Amino acid sequence: MKNILIIGATGSIGQATRERFLTTTDDRLTLFARHTAGLKIDPQRERIISGDAGDPQQLAAALEGQDVGFAALSGDLPKFARALIQAMTAASVQRLIFISSMGIYNEIPSSVGASGNLAHNPMLRPYRQAADLIEASSLAYTIIRPGWFDNGSTDYQVTHKGEPFGGHDVARTAIAAVIVAAADQDLYLRESIGLNRPE
């Protein structure tokens, strides 16, 4: 059993991952989000913290006693990455799983849609900046670069940094399965992995 902090617990990936942890593990969850009023929890296994993912002090308090921090966030990703690195260092928590985006390394081939690469899409710059910050840290990170989220087939393919992406989309449930496996089995340590449904 591990203690898992889900940062961004109310987002679609946070919710899918929470459900996967609850149904396939005995891990205990701390749900961290800015707006938590609508969350209903299992008090035996879950607790809620309302907070700002850009505030290192709030994050450090939430990280106390945790084994893994998992972050699925939108917004100022470099700010969140810096706050996470500072907070995890302060709380002596090493394991971080962080959701980024496909295309940040220009790894999408033309057969999948090269216009989704950083070279053509400046909106990916903050995703790349956040990934660079995390990779430069001493944390035991896993960066996950999923394709476009959907609720389709749960088939998935993992690609490693430097390898071409194999497809455009991926199911939220597939992303959640990889996150839970990475958290509980310490998979993909200090790796940046792509995640897609094979085409």
C-alpha positions in Angstrom: 0.0 0.0 0.0 1.2 3.5 -0.9 0.1 7.0 -0.1 -0.6 8.9 -3.4 -1.1 12.6 -3.8 -3.2 13.4 -6.9 -2.7 17.0 -7.8 -5.4 18.1 -10.2 -7.8 15.5 -8.8 -10.9 17.1 -10.4 -9.6 17.1 -14.0 -10.5 14.3 -16.4 -7.2 12.5 -16.0 -7.1 13.1 -12.3 -10.6 11.6 -12.0 -9.8 8.6 -14.2 -6.6 7.9 -12.3 -8.3 8.2 -8.9 -10.9 5.6 -10.1 -8.2 3.3 -11.2 -6.3 3.5 -7.9 -9.6 2.9 -6.0 -10.7 -0.1 -8.0 -7.3 -1.9 -8.6 -5.1 -1.1 -5.5 -5.3 -0.6 -1.8 -3.4 2.7 -2.0 -4.6 5.7 0.1 -5.3 8.9 -1.8 -5.0 12.6 -1.1 -7.0 14.6 -3.6 -5.5 18.1 -4.1 -7.3 20.7 -6.3 -8.3 24.3 -6.3 -12.0 23.6 -6.3 -13.0 20.5 -4.3 -16.6 21.3 -3.2 -18.2 18.6 -5.4 -15.9 15.7 -4.5 -17.4 12.8 -2.7 -14.8 10.5 -1.1 -14.3 7.2 0.5 -13.3 8.3 4.0 -11.5 5.1 4.7 -9.0 5.7 1.8 -9.3 9.3 0.7 -8.9 12.8 2.0 -9.3 16.2 0.3 -7.0 19.2 0.4 -8.1 22.5 -1.4 -5.0 24.4 -2.6 -3.0 26.1 -5.2 -0.6 23.9 -7.2 1.6 26.9 -7.8 2.2 27.4 -4.1 5.2 25.4 -2.9 4.2 25.7 0.8 0.7 24.3 0.2 2.2 21.5 -1.9 4.8 20.7 0.7 2.1 20.4 3.4 0.0 18.1 1.2 3.1 16.0 0.4 3.8 15.1 4.0 3.7 11.4 4.4 3.2 10.7 0.7 5.1 8.1 -1.3 4.1 9.5 -4.8 3.0 12.8 -6.2 1.0 12.6 -9.4 0.2 15.9 -11.2 -2.2 16.4 -14.1 -2.5 20.1 -14.5 -3.4 22.8 -16.9 -2.3 26.4 -16.9 1.1 27.8 -16.0 3.0 24.4 -16.2 6.5 25.8 -15.7 5.3 27.5 -12.5 3.7 24.3 -11.3 6.8 22.3 -12.1 9.0 24.7 -10.1 6.6 24.6 -7.2 6.5 20.8 -7.3 10.3 20.4 -7.4 10.7 22.8 -4.5 7.9 21.2 -2.5 8.9 17.6 -3.1 12.5 18.5 -2.1 11.3 20.2 1.1 9.0 17.2 1.9 11.6 14.6 1.1 9.3 12.9 -1.5 11.2 11.7 -4.5 8.6 10.1 -6.8 6.8 12.3 -9.3 4.5 11.4 -12.2 3.8 14.4 -14.4 1.4 14.7 -17.4 2.8 16.7 -20.3 1.9 16.4 -24.0 2.9 14.7 -27.1 4.9 16.7 -29.5 7.2 18.5 -27.1 10.3 16.8 -28.6 9.0 17.0 -32.2 8.5 13.3 -32.0 5.2 13.1 -34.0 5.9 11.8 -37.5 4.1 13.2 -40.5 2.0 10.0 -40.7 0.4 10.9 -37.4 0.4 14.7 -37.8 3.6 16.6 -37.5 1.7 19.9 -37.1 1.2 18.8 -33.5 5.0 19.2 -32.8 6.5 22.0 -30.9 8.2 23.2 -34.1 4.8 24.0 -35.5 2.7 24.6 -32.3 4.1 27.3 -29.9 1.3 26.4 -27.4 3.5 23.4 -26.5 6.4 25.6 -25.2 5.2 25.6 -21.6 4.8 21.8 -21.7 8.4 21.5 -22.9 9.7 24.0 -20.3 8.0 22.1 -17.5 9.4 18.8 -18.7 12.9 20.3 -19.0 12.7 21.6 -15.4 11.6 18.2 -14.1 14.2 16.3 -16.1 16.9 18.6 -14.7 15.8 17.9 -11.1 17.0 15.1 -8.8 13.5 13.7 -8.5 12.6 10.1 -9.5 10.2 11.4 -12.2 8.1 9.9 -14.9 6.9 12.3 -17.5 4.0 11.0 -19.5 3.3 12.5 -23.0 -0.2 11.3 -24.0 -1.9 11.8 -27.3 -5.3 13.4 -27.4 -7.5 12.1 -24.6 -10.7 10.2 -25.5 -12.9 7.4 -24.1 -12.2 4.9 -26.9 -10.3 1.6 -27.0 -8.0 1.1 -24.1 -5.2 -0.4 -26.3 -2.0 1.6 -25.8 1.6 1.8 -26.9 4.5 3.2 -24.9 7.2 5.1 -26.7 10.4 6.4 -25.2 12.1 9.7 -25.6 13.8 9.8 -29.0 11.3 7.4 -30.5 8.5 8.5 -33.0 5.0 8.6 -31.7 2.8 5.8 -32.9 -0.7 7.3 -32.9 -2.7 10.4 -32.4 -5.2 9.5 -29.6 -5.3 7.5 -26.3 -8.0 6.7 -23.8 -8.1 8.3 -20.4 -8.5 4.8 -18.9 -5.3 3.7 -20.6 -3.4 6.8 -19.3 -4.7 6.0 -15.8 -3.6 2.4 -16.1 0.0 3.4 -16.9 0.0 6.0 -14.1 -1.1 3.5 -11.5 1.4 0.9 -12.7 4.2 3.5 -12.7 3.3 4.5 -9.2 2.9 1.1 -7.6 5.7 -0.8 -9.5 8.2 2.1 -9.8 8.2 1.8 -13.6 9.7 4.3 -16.1 12.0 5.9 -13.5 13.6 9.1 -14.8 12.0 8.5 -18.2 9.8 10.6 -20.5 7.3 8.3 -22.2 4.8 8.8 -25.0 1.5 7.1 -24.7 -0.8 6.5 -27.7 -3.3 4.1 -29.2 -1.5 2.3 -32.1 -3.0 3.1 -35.4 
